[in-house]
Amino acid sequence: MQLTKEEFKKRLERKLDNYFEEDVKSASNSDLYAAVSAIVRDGYTPQWRRTRIAETNQKQKQVYYFSIEFLPGTLLKSNLLNLGWLKTVREALADLHLDLDKIAAAEPDMALGNGGLGRLAAAFMDSLASTGYTGNGNGIRYKYGLFKQKFVNGYQKELPNDWLKKEDHWEVRRESKSVLVRFGGKVNMVDDNGWMTPQYEGERVVRAVPYDVAVVGYKDGLTNTLRLWDAEVPPEEELNYPTITDRRRVEDLTSILYPDDSNYEGRLLRLKQEYFFVSAGLQSILNYYTKDLDNKDLTKLPNYVAVHINDTHPAMAIAELMRLLVDEHRVDWDTAWNITQKVMSYTNHTIMAEAMEKWDVNMMSQLLPRIMQIITEIDRRFCVGLKGHVSDDVIERTRIIKNGQVQMAHLAIIGSHSINGVAALHTQLLETKVLKDFYNLYPDRFNNKTNGITLRRWLQIANPELSDLLDETIGKNWRNDSDEMLNFEKYYHDTKVLHKLSDIKLDNKKKLAKFIKERTGIVVDPTAIFDVQVKRLHAYKRQTLKLLHILKLYQDLKAGIDHPKRVVIFGAKAAPSYVFAKQVIKVINETANMINNDPDVNDKLKVIFLEDYDVSLAERIIPAADVSEQISTTTKEASGTSNMKLMANGALTVATMDGANIEIKDAVGEDNIFSFGLNKDQVYKYYAEHSYHPREMYENDAVMKKAVDALIDGTIPNCSAEGQALFNNFLGDNEQFLVLADFEAYLRAQAKIEQTWKQKRLWEQMSLVNIAHSERFDVDKTIERYAEDIWHLKKLEVEKADR
């Protein structure tokens, strides 16, 4: 039963009276948020329960998505949308002179992720429920999560993000599902009636308590679960934690996402976190399988369970499942290994070797002695199995333990039946370059699954005006079937639709301009080009190349060379220990301060770096963007997803042929994207020949030299040390991100953007084409491919509940 406006109003009055003893007129936005979220919970809870019952009765295969990050953003509007209540609730609140957006702003972002990896994991969870598959998330309930970013004198400062300070209205504590996780101590293998069994001495035991968050499917009645684990002292172990300091060490286990890995203590905590949520999750799965499903035959586990390893952080799942099968359930090694490989699958998210995790053998041996024993045995058997079939060099390159380190990507590959990349180019490079030896060993395991985005969120929630225009032109079926969006291209020559599209973009830009004024005090012109680069701050993503373009524009304007008005908008966080990235932030902020306060430039150019970029901020920025900056060094970005979100909202992409940019170009055609830069063969040629000498380019290109020199000649105040660091980096021989190599081509692409901007109708037509073809990157299509090719899932039939 769908909710009516009148029924919602009655429920709201009851909730406010019961919870706060107040009425609608006196309630604060925080109280209203609590009341509305309670109504939403009442709406999905019966279906959540029915989904669990259907799972148990139908005994269909389920996927468990293990990820150290989940970045769902705020859930109120998302849950309202997926329940089919969003429009009703918005209108009902308006009748009461209340604003849903202001009420929703009282909800803190769930700070459980850093960027694309976590957002993808959250999108996958939404899509699994929306496409009718049983899927479970498995992660960590970080108390503080990713830091809150503040700028002080242009520098990034990290503050605790206490998102749980306010009550989280979406989670349910499942104390009865708690499990124990062991760390440290010594392990002795003893004979127990002919079975070698581990005997633990001096270990520390931590209690893992699950908090479940409902993942509501889009209008289909399926509600899945995101399970997040918190660490507590077990009641029976309290004597082993006699001091507050001892107890805080346990609490710290789930306090911070990505602790500082520049020191031993930080790396040790990170390793602890990874094992903690992997062990807790797998114990929970086996408990469900053997008890709730009453299935003691573990050889059939792959028929019911798929575990997906999202990047290398959960790769210990391979060894932990072996431990549980062999030690706890007494399955012989060969059978356990066969089960493990059939259950496990792995997504690789990076091409850069330094980003593939490696752990010190001594650290792992001390913290996880039994896991280290099992990994050592997996490695030994792997090497023995290859002996005589491939060269010793191949064995050495592919083995798990080498040079005193455990190669986590190697463990994930060897222990999984499927290894996938996340864009066509990325997968090709894995197979031919980065993981070539493994591809030669296991060609059937490798496959591509290009990333996707939750189109319904990035259109219906972030850009409702554009969603309404799609409804008016192509009908509402696109909301359920994104293929319908291709019909929007039929309006390529429709002047009325093009003008509406332009008006919607301008309105979104006005809203963002107002927000920028409120947040920063800076006034920007909504009629200017809104040029957006929002993503994690990393050298390979090349915010530095955008910086050099800004300096070039500034120098032109100071010299009397005109350009269309432009507002450059950054949103990015740098890892706390990533010195170079934090230097880039400082230089961008000082450059922005210089330009924004220069009367000679006036409003021709503004630079805005918005603090604390998160999903909520992205929902403000992305619908207002004219230009999408996707300028990573070719071969470095695995896929990207901001490129897809910006495209769906009508921004035009300026892009290297890297990651999913290639597939965007394939979708929209060469005339509807601004591509530039070195191709993969040119990049690898530089790497192979060590022939990149940027100083020669710098000395022979006056425009480039002037822009780069601005970093060190006093042009930009208050950042001489940081400017020098960037200058030295750009000019270093064989600088791996090839910033100056792409500079001239980037300027040409930007000149083409300016020329196109002056042709208003053409710009509108290109924007329309991008919106229409964003259907290719609907995450529901990605999930269908995972479900069919990797996880082998069937859709769950759940009885609809009256809401």
Salt bridges, closest charged atoms under 4 A:
GLU6 OE2 - LYS9 NZ 3.34
GLU7 OE2 - ARG11 NE 3.00
GLU7 OE2 - ARG14 NH2 3.83
ASP42 OD2 - LYS15 NZ 2.61
GLU55 OE2 - ARG52 NH2 2.40
ASP95 OD2 - LYS5 NZ 3.20
ASP95 OD2 - LYS9 NZ 3.07
ASP101 OD1 - LYS77 NZ 2.64
ASP101 OD1 - ARG90 NH1 3.27
ASP126 OD1 - ARG456 NH2 2.93
GLU158 OE2 - LYS582 NZ 2.79
GLU171 OE2 - ARG141 NH2 2.68
GLU175 OE1 - ARG173 NE 3.44
GLU175 OE2 - ARG207 NH2 3.14
ASP192 OD2 - ARG330 NH2 2.46
GLU203 OE2 - ARG182 NE 3.29
ASP212 OD2 - ARG174 NE 3.10
ASP212 OD1 - ARG227 NE 2.76
ASP230 OD2 - ARG141 NH1 3.05
ASP230 OD1 - LYS143 NZ 2.99
GLU232 OE2 - ARG173 NH1 2.72
GLU232 OE1 - ARG207 NH1 3.47
GLU238 OE2 - ARG247 NH2 3.70
ASP246 OD1 - ARG249 NH1 3.04
GLU274 OE2 - ARG270 NE 3.42
ASP292 OD2 - LYS177 NZ 3.78
ASP294 OD1 - LYS296 NZ 3.16
GLU320 OE2 - ARG323 NH2 2.80
ASP327 OD2 - ARG370 NE 2.74
GLU328 OE2 - ARG323 NH1 3.30
ASP334 OD1 - ARG381 NH1 3.11
GLU357 OE2 - ARG270 NH2 3.55
GLU377 OE2 - ARG380 NH2 2.77
GLU377 OE2 - ARG381 NE 2.71
ASP379 OD2 - ARG399 NH2 2.60
ASP392 OD1 - LYS387 NZ 2.96
GLU396 OE1 - ARG399 NH1 3.84
ASP437 OD2 - ARG397 NE 2.57
GLU465 OE2 - LYS511 NZ 3.44
ASP468 OD1 - ARG479 NH2 3.92
ASP471 OD2 - ARG479 NH2 2.74
GLU472 OE1 - LYS500 NZ 2.99
ASP483 OD1 - LYS781 NZ 2.46
GLU489 OE1 - HIS773 NE2 2.71
ASP507 OD2 - LYS511 NZ 3.52
ASP525 OD2 - LYS565 NZ 2.85
ASP531 OD2 - LYS546 NZ 2.69
ASP531 OD2 - ARG566 NH1 2.68
ASP556 OD2 - LYS552 NZ 2.52
ASP556 OD2 - HIS563 NE2 2.80
ASP562 OD1 - LYS604 NZ 2.79
GLU590 OE2 - LYS586 NZ 2.65
ASP598 OD2 - LYS558 NZ 2.95
ASP600 OD2 - LYS558 NZ 2.82
ASP603 OD2 - LYS565 NZ 3.13
GLU611 OE1 - LYS150 NZ 3.87
ASP612 OD1 - LYS573 NZ 2.82
GLU619 OE2 - ARG457 NE 2.66
ASP626 OD2 - LYS509 NZ 2.64
GLU629 OE2 - LYS546 NZ 2.80
GLU637 OE1 - LYS541 NZ 2.86
ASP681 OD1 - LYS680 NZ 3.17
GLU699 OE2 - ARG695 NH1 3.76
ASP709 OD2 - LYS705 NZ 2.91
ASP733 OD1 - HIS693 ND1 3.13
ASP742 OD2 - ARG542 NH2 2.73
GLU744 OE2 - ARG748 NH1 3.46
GLU754 OE2 - HIS563 ND1 2.78
GLU754 OE2 - ARG566 NH2 3.61
GLU775 OE1 - LYS781 NZ 2.24
ASP780 OD1 - ARG456 NH2 3.00
GLU784 OE2 - LYS795 NZ 3.07
ASP789 OD2 - LYS449 NZ 3.30
GLU799 OE2 - ARG50 NH1 3.45
